[in-house]
Amino acid sequence: MDVFSDLIRGVRAHGSLFGSSTLSPPWALHFVDGAPLTLCTVLAGAGWIVPEGRPPEPLRARETIVVRGPATFTFVDEIGTRAEPVAYGEHCAAPEEGGTRHRRGWHDHGGDDGASRGATTLIVGAYPVRGEISRRLLDALPVVLRADTGGTADAVLDHLAAEVALDTPGQQVVLDRLLDWMLVCTLREWFDRPGGEPPAWWAAQRDPVVGDALRLLHAEPAAPWTVTGLAERTGVSRSTLAKRFADLVGEPPLTYLTRWRMTLAADLLVERRAATVADIARAVGYSDPFGFSAAFKRVRGSNPSEFRRTSATVSAAAEGSGQARTR
């Protein structure tokens, strides 16, 4: 398990989170959900992404932009368009819900008429980000992320274009998985862009020593790791591992492990409501729940029980806000 795979595992397209729109100017789609990540790619035509409080970004054919929430954004045919904004989100994408030209990924049989020639076809996926694990990925991303054309994502675009033009059983599943593939390709190429400043863990994965150490820590986070034991598994001396890890990751191996364990624990506290603090402690490698609680408070700023209560309150408030937006 590499770091990137671990962080992105909670980011998945599913069902109505996919949308495809064929648009003839003027248009203005207001993405109202404020999703943690929204991927927008144009198969044909062009438009502008206008993030809330940020400069507009042009989006041309076969280009992709990822917008990080919670701020909303608009997709328009041109800056200063005369079109009235149409609210576009997870809960208003189906024709029976008022979004006739904004759909969840089925073929629009009206798309071949004369009025649609020269129209813009937008593919969009709004991604929920579940838990603290994937939030570490979000922290490494800007508000607007542009992927250059000509990379590995181009092949995915070809598959997307072919699938959107069909009405076949299982289409939604195929589109969801293609969108996930597209997001992974887009993020990898953005992290690897010339002159970029990727997070320390991204570059460290490529190091033959530190990369192996990170994979071990992520594969076996509850193991009783020591720097000596980790060095033995990676085939170097203790001092070599300690220095290379700190130089590339920015902190010592066991400090990194503690923060990662507390991230895992935070998600387990929310997901496993029936589990005790001692249960969670054992799951992330602590035999002593008091030692675990002290480490959790040191890293997260509150003890495990307080974190669990606060998370439940925040989750309930967010759910109510989402329902209000939908109405």
WOMO-V369995 format. One record per residue. N is the residue number from 0. PHI is phi as a letter, one per 40 degrees, with the letter a starting at -180 (999 if undefined). OMEGA is omega as a letter, one per 20 degrees, with the letter a starting at -180 (NA if undefined). BURIAL is b if it has 16 or more other C-alpha atoms within 10 Angstrom, else e. Layout:
# WOMO-V369995
N:PHI:OMEGA:BURIAL, N:PHI:OMEGA:BURIAL
This chain:
# WOMO-V369995
0:999:r:e, 1:c:a:b, 2:c:a:b, 3:c:r:b, 4:c:r:e, 5:c:a:e, 6:c:a:b, 7:c:a:b, 8:c:r:e, 9:c:a:b, 10:b:a:b, 11:a:r:b, 12:c:r:b, 13:a:r:b, 14:f:a:e, 15:c:r:b, 16:c:r:b, 17:b:r:b, 18:a:r:b, 19:b:a:b, 20:b:r:b, 21:b:a:b, 22:b:r:b, 23:b:a:e, 24:c:i:b, 25:c:r:e, 26:a:r:b, 27:a:r:b, 28:c:r:b, 29:c:a:b, 30:c:a:b, 31:c:a:b, 32:c:a:b, 33:g:a:b, 34:c:r:b, 35:d:r:b, 36:b:r:b, 37:b:r:b, 38:c:r:b, 39:b:r:b, 40:b:a:b, 41:b:r:b, 42:c:r:b, 43:a:a:b, 44:g:a:b, 45:a:r:b, 46:a:a:b, 47:b:r:b, 48:c:a:b, 49:b:r:b, 50:c:r:b, 51:c:r:e, 52:g:a:e, 53:b:a:e, 54:c:r:e, 55:c:r:b, 56:b:r:b, 57:c:r:b, 58:b:a:b, 59:b:a:b, 60:d:r:b, 61:g:r:b, 62:b:a:b, 63:b:r:b, 64:b:r:b, 65:b:a:b, 66:b:r:b, 67:c:r:b, 68:c:j:b, 69:c:r:e, 70:c:r:b, 71:c:r:b, 72:a:a:b, 73:b:r:b, 74:b:a:b, 75:b:r:b, 76:c:r:b, 77:a:r:b, 78:c:a:e, 79:g:a:e, 80:d:r:e, 81:c:a:e, 82:c:r:e, 83:c:a:e, 84:c:r:e, 85:b:r:b, 86:c:a:b, 87:b:r:b, 88:a:a:b, 89:d:a:b, 90:c:r:b, 91:b:a:b, 92:c:a:b, 93:c:a:b, 94:d:a:e, 95:c:r:e, 96:b:r:e, 97:g:a:e, 98:b:a:b, 99:d:a:e, 100:c:a:b, 101:b:a:b, 102:b:a:b, 103:c:r:b, 104:h:r:b, 105:b:a:b, 106:c:r:b, 107:c:a:b, 108:c:r:e, 109:c:a:e, 110:c:a:b, 111:b:a:e, 112:c:a:e, 113:c:a:e, 114:c:a:e, 115:c:r:e, 116:c:a:e, 117:g:r:e, 118:c:r:b, 119:b:r:b, 120:b:a:b, 121:b:r:b, 122:b:a:b, 123:b:r:b, 124:b:r:b, 125:c:a:b, 126:b:r:b, 127:c:r:b, 128:b:a:b, 129:c:r:e, 130:g:a:b, 131:c:a:b, 132:d:a:b, 133:c:r:b, 134:c:r:b, 135:c:r:e, 136:c:r:b, 137:d:a:b, 138:c:a:e, 139:c:a:e, 140:b:r:b, 141:c:r:e, 142:c:r:b, 143:b:a:b, 144:b:a:b, 145:b:r:b, 146:b:r:b, 147:c:r:b, 148:c:r:e, 149:g:a:e, 150:c:a:e, 151:c:a:e, 152:c:a:b, 153:c:r:b, 154:c:r:e, 155:c:r:b, 156:d:r:b, 157:c:r:e, 158:c:r:e, 159:c:a:b, 160:c:a:b, 161:c:a:e, 162:c:a:b, 163:c:a:b, 164:c:a:e, 165:b:r:e, 166:b:a:e, 167:b:r:e, 168:d:r:e, 169:g:a:e, 170:d:a:e, 171:c:r:b, 172:c:r:e, 173:c:a:e, 174:c:r:b, 175:d:a:b, 176:c:r:e, 177:c:r:b, 178:c:r:b, 179:c:r:b, 180:d:r:b, 181:c:a:b, 182:c:r:b, 183:c:r:b, 184:c:a:b, 185:c:a:b, 186:c:r:b, 187:c:a:b, 188:c:r:b, 189:c:r:b, 190:c:a:b, 191:c:a:e, 192:c:r:e, 193:d:r:e, 194:g:a:e, 195:c:r:e, 196:b:a:e, 197:c:r:e, 198:c:a:e, 199:d:a:e, 200:c:a:b, 201:c:r:b, 202:c:a:b, 203:c:r:b, 204:c:a:b, 205:c:a:e, 206:c:a:e, 207:c:r:e, 208:c:a:b, 209:c:r:b, 210:c:r:b, 211:c:a:b, 212:c:r:b, 213:c:r:b, 214:c:r:b, 215:c:a:b, 216:c:r:b, 217:c:r:b, 218:c:a:e, 219:b:a:e, 220:c:a:b, 221:c:r:b, 222:c:a:e, 223:c:a:e, 224:c:r:b, 225:b:r:e, 226:c:r:b, 227:c:r:e, 228:c:r:e, 229:c:r:b, 230:c:r:b, 231:c:a:e, 232:c:a:e, 233:c:r:b, 234:g:r:e, 235:b:r:e, 236:c:r:e, 237:d:a:b, 238:c:r:e, 239:c:r:e, 240:c:a:b, 241:d:a:b, 242:c:a:b, 243:c:r:b, 244:c:a:b, 245:c:a:e, 246:c:a:e, 247:c:a:b, 248:c:r:b, 249:g:r:e, 250:a:a:e, 251:c:a:b, 252:d:a:b, 253:c:r:e, 254:c:r:e, 255:c:a:b, 256:c:a:b, 257:c:r:b, 258:c:r:b, 259:c:r:b, 260:c:a:b, 261:c:r:b, 262:c:r:b, 263:c:a:b, 264:c:r:b, 265:d:r:b, 266:c:r:b, 267:c:r:b, 268:c:r:b, 269:c:a:b, 270:c:a:e, 271:b:a:e, 272:c:a:e, 273:c:a:e, 274:c:r:e, 275:c:r:e, 276:c:r:b, 277:c:r:e, 278:c:a:b, 279:c:r:b, 280:d:r:b, 281:c:a:e, 282:c:a:b, 283:b:r:b, 284:h:r:b, 285:b:r:b, 286:c:a:e, 287:b:a:e, 288:c:r:b, 289:c:r:e, 290:c:r:e, 291:c:a:b, 292:c:r:b, 293:c:r:e, 294:c:a:b, 295:c:a:b, 296:c:r:e, 297:c:a:e, 298:c:a:b, 299:c:r:e, 300:g:r:e, 301:a:r:b, 302:c:a:b, 303:d:a:b, 304:c:r:e, 305:c:r:e, 306:c:a:b, 307:c:r:b, 308:c:a:e, 309:c:a:e, 310:c:r:b, 311:c:r:e, 312:c:a:e, 313:c:a:e, 314:c:r:e, 315:c:r:e, 316:c:r:e, 317:c:r:e, 318:c:r:e, 319:c:r:e, 320:c:r:e, 321:c:r:e, 322:c:r:e, 323:c:r:e, 324:c:a:e, 325:c:r:e, 326:c:NA:e
